[in-house]
Structures are given as structure tokens and as C-alpha cells.
């Protein structure tokens, strides 16, 4: 307590005594025990009131005992199902041990593709993500300095980052309990297939396949690729313990339009136990359309690279780069022309555009020739001789040409522009407004001009490569930027009427877990209609099963989850109730469970994880040893902690009650003795 506070308390006592002396003893001859009692009660009430006004503060220490956390992390995937008895026995041993209960805070979680609260073990998860489960536990207990994890799993991970290399930065000891058979059997398998979703008719498309072998002797297996039930590729592959993986790269020809199922088959070895991983199916759609984009620029700029990457992110689009001046043959079969910072050299380009009514995207910046542009075309005019300024994009949420609800430009860096006094002649709609120094100005940043089937977009700023980089910084991918420009390109290259009912689905699903169909439906003004009733009718072509579902609204689209469907081939029809609109298609759900691709546990990775995190690997029969080691480990001892709390006297309500009681008792005694 500070000296100043002590001085105030002494002053309060003197003041209370002075007031009592003046009230009870000054110029009065009455004395006796009654007056002493009354004066004492008055002193207590006054002194207590003064103390509350001074409100001195005291230090209070609180002690607590913090037990270490022991997290039981149990694999709930289907690959662990055969080891159910081992799991239950190990959990029962850990949960029932008195030393564990007294020394640790025992926490239990299940995991498959994600971390879950421990409820009941079903062993029905279709995917295993050990790295994500460990990361989630770390986030939960990041404020605790004393935590250990018992990881009950077979070590076979099917999705996510490789947990083997996660341990060196994890910081929490992990004690794996290895489930299943640790014996290594000879096995050849197809690990991964990389192929584009689309291919173009009469073109060759690449196919990349990763295959591997587990065994202790040299073996040979035949790898085959079948398309339309015909063998289009075959190769004999030699494996050995030292050369246990291969990468097959080949080019296949797209001979006809439509969805093509490609079968990849590894011939099984003699006495191979697990042949489920020897075959994979993929689907590719062969199309006879390709959007051709011509980008014309007289300068080198990072924006050109960003535009090229964004346009080529969709396999259905190609882009070619050329410098002005151009000849008519350069525009052959071009669907869209992008003019980057035009100048006087673009005269032949503008002459061609005016004559042939080709759709165009103009990107004008600080190196554009505004005088030339004002004379070369008549749709828009810009005043020149303005200083270069930083302009920020503001998305026009009322934009109606196409759906922009999934895009956001918040936090994006500014573009550079010296355009001002912009006048648009003819029907137009602004997609991005312009903000300068925090003030939204009337000039548009990105505007779309439409005249009958003629379409043009103009961006009055340079530096969009920064937007693409910011998109990657925010989301670790370029999807938002690429999709935005993809929709812009699609709008500019589509001059015929749009389909108001758009259905998105895959032709082949490996298992029903991620099987979904999504639908977007627009009204007559091509605005998304959230009030429509969309019906999905399914028919299994093999079993005859038929059912109709109402599709659920999810934001700016409708969706139906198909995870409850059994494997098979289905025809479907999407209809809009009370509207004469429908769309049909078909898809196949394979009887595929990636968890059943494994026969053996991956104890080597689990051992590496345990070593990296300063833990120890155990087997179910060693659960008692695990308990003994962790309970005797000096790292896992309860920690006594203390904290000092500053408490104000005014927080003690009993003092207020004491003051009220003293005043009430004084009043009652005075009343009783006739002194009032």
C-alpha cells in the first residue's frame, strides 16, 4: 500500500473522530456508557464511509495447480475398422488408469478428414488427414505449455500435407500407437493421375501417372491405358527395392466429342494381396470449342503476364501476343482482342475493329496516347493532361451483366491512372468504380459498353498484376482474380443469348463422398433468382432406382448433395418448377474407398513423427508401458502457478453492509432511549 494511501486513511480516522467528538462531547455534559456506545457506532460508520471514498487497493495472491494435458487422438477412418478391438482395448486401458486420471487432464478426439469431438467410434470416415488433426490440436492447446498427444492410427494418410515432415516444427510430443498389420507385402499401385478436365477435338492431351512398388525383390508389371474400352497405351515397367517408383507421361488423342472414361490398369503381381489400388478411372471431356484471344501491346509490362496467366487458367481459352501494326490475317478466328495501352501504332487495329465489329477489351494506362484514342474510336472520351494518381477499385454490387457476388476487391492495391473527365457514349454499365484518396469519384475504373451484339470493356488503369499477387497473398491461389477475368472474357466473347439454367457437375465421382450437383438459375434480366424451385430427378440406369429431390439454395447457387447415393450410373434431369426450362446429363459414382487401398500400417512414418517430436512409438500391446513412461516422465508434472490480483476495497460489499448496520443500530438505540 502506498504511503499516500496510509496518510489518507489516518486522516479519515482523525476526521471521523473529530466529527464524533463534535456531535457527542463538544459543549455537552452528558456522559456514560450509552454515549460511548453511540459515539463508537457513529465513528465506525463515518470511518467506513471515508474508507470507501479513499478506496485503498490490496494485493491478493491466488494459487492454482495446472495439470498437463494428455490428448487421445483416435483415427476414425474405415482403414482402422479391422483393428477395432485393439482401439477399444487401448482406449479402455488409458481411460481407466488411475495414474493417468490423477496426473493428466485427459481429452479425447476423433479424426478422419477433420478433427471431431469424441462421441462414438464408427470407423466410417472415407479420408484420413493426420497433419490437419495434429494442427487442430496444436491450435486448441497452443496456450498450454504442457501437453502430450497419444495418436491411435494405422499411419495411412489419404489427404492433406505429409505428417512425416510436420513433426520438426510441431512442438508437442506425439506418442503413436500403431494399429493394424505392420508386415510389408509386395504391392504395385497407381498413386496419382494428372490430366486436364477438358481436351479439344483432334488434339492430343497429356496424361501423367505416378506408380510405385513396395517389395524386396525385382519385379515386372504391365501398365495399360484404355479409352472407350480400347487399349491406347501399354508399357512394361521394371521395379526393384531401389527403383520403386515410376512416372509415365504420354499424349493421347481426342478422337471424338463427349465425355471419355480413361481406365488405368497395373497388372497385379503373382500372389499380390491388395489389387484394389491397381486400377484408377478418370474422365475427360472432349470439346470442339476454343476461345481465341489476341493481345496487342507495343510495350513490355507485368500486366501482360498476369493477363496471359488468367486467360490460360481455363483450358478452353488460348491467347496470342502481337505488336502493332497488324494485318487482317492476324485477326483470323479471333474471338476477343485485348488492346494494352494503345498508341498511334494501333491505327490499323482500330480500322479493323471498326470494320468487323470485333469485341474488344481496352486497358489504358499512363503510357496510353489519349489524343489518339479519342480520335480512333467514338464510344468513350478522356480528358488528357491530368497527373498520375493511385486509384482504388470499388466493386459495383448492383452490376447486372454477370454474377459478381463471389468476387471481392477489398484490400487490393491501387492501379495507376491519369484518366479523368471520362465520358461514355452509348449504353454502358460500370463494373468497378474509382476511388482516389478515400473519395469515390464519378469516373469509372472498369466499364462495359454494349450495343446490340457489340461488346467492349475499358479498364482505365495499369498495374493489375498487383491484384493477382494480392489474391495469392490472401488465398494462396489466383482463383478469385482468374475467375473474375474469366467471367469478363466469357461475357465479351458471348454474343448470343445466355442459358438461364446452368448445371455444374462431374461425369465421374470416385466414391459418393464429394458427389454434388450445383445449379445457377437466372431470371429474364439475367439476375440470379433465389426464389425459384429447382427439382432434380435421378434415375439409376442399372437398378432402376428413381427419386426426385428439391435442390437447396446456398448463397448464389442451388446444390444437391449426392453422398447418400450408392455406386452406379445415373441419368438426371434438372427442371425449374412452373417454367419450361430443364437440363439433363449423366454421371457415374464408382464403388471406391481410398481407405481400402492399404493393407499394412505405415509405422515408419509414425516412428519418424515420434522421433521428431521427442515421443516414442508403441503398439497396442505396449499400452501399459506407454502409461508407465508418460506418468514417470518429468516433463509431465503438475505446475503450481500463482497470480497477483489487485483488489479495491469498494469491491467488498460487506463493508457497505457494515456501515448500514452501524447507522441502523445507532438510530435504533437513540430511538429506544428517547434521544431523537
Beta strands, then each sheet from edge to edge (+ up, - down):
strand 1: 57-66
strand 2: 68-75
strand 3: 104-111
strand 4: 115-117
strand 5: 147-153
strand 6: 173-178
strand 7: 187-195
strand 8: 198-200
strand 9: 204-214
strand 10: 219-227
strand 11: 230-239
strand 12: 245-253
strand 13: 258-266
strand 14: 279-287
strand 15: 291-297
strand 16: 317-322
strand 17: 336-340
strand 18: 360-364
strand 19: 380-383
strand 20: 389-395
strand 21: 415-417
strand 22: 420-424
strand 23: 428-436
strand 24: 439-451
strand 25: 454-460
strand 26: 501-504
strand 27: 508-510
strand 28: 516-521
strand 29: 534-540
strand 30: 546-550
strand 31: 552-554
strand 32: 557-561
strand 33: 568-576
strand 34: 582-590
strand 35: 618-619
strand 36: 639-648
sheet 1: 1+ 36-
sheet 2: 4+ 3- 2- 5- 6- 35-
sheet 3: 7+ 9- 12+
sheet 4: 8+ 14+ 13- 10+ 11-
sheet 5: 16+ 15+ 17+ 18+ 25+ 24- 23+ 20- 21+
sheet 6: 19+ 22-
sheet 7: 26+ 28- 32+ 31-
sheet 8: 27+ 34+ 33- 29+ 30-
end
